[in-house]
Amino acid sequence: MKNPFGSRSKIVALSLLILAMIIIMYNAPSDIKYWIASSITFVSLVLINYEYFILYNKTKNK
C-alpha cells in the first residue's frame, strides 16, 4: 500500500463515470437504458474487484 490515493482516484473516476452514464440513461430510450446500465455496472464491478485483488496480492506477498 505505497500509494493508497492511486486506487482511490480510480474508484472516484469510476463513480463519476457511473454518474455520467446515469445522467445519459435518463435521456435514452428504454432498451439502451437497460443495456448501458448492465454493461456499466458489470465493468465497474470487475474493475474495482480487479484493483482490490491486485492490492491484496501485493500486500499478502510482502
C-alpha positions, 0 to 999 in steps of 0.5 A: 500500500505505497500509494493508497490515493492511486486506487482511490482516484480510480474508484472516484473516476469510476463513480463519476463515470457511473454518474455520467452514464446515469445522467445519459440513461435518463435521456435514452430510450428504454432498451439502451437504458437497460443495456448501458446500465448492465454493461456499466455496472458489470465493468465497474464491478470487475474493475474495482474487484480487479484493483482490490485483488491486485492490492491484496496480492501485493500486500499478502506477498510482502 
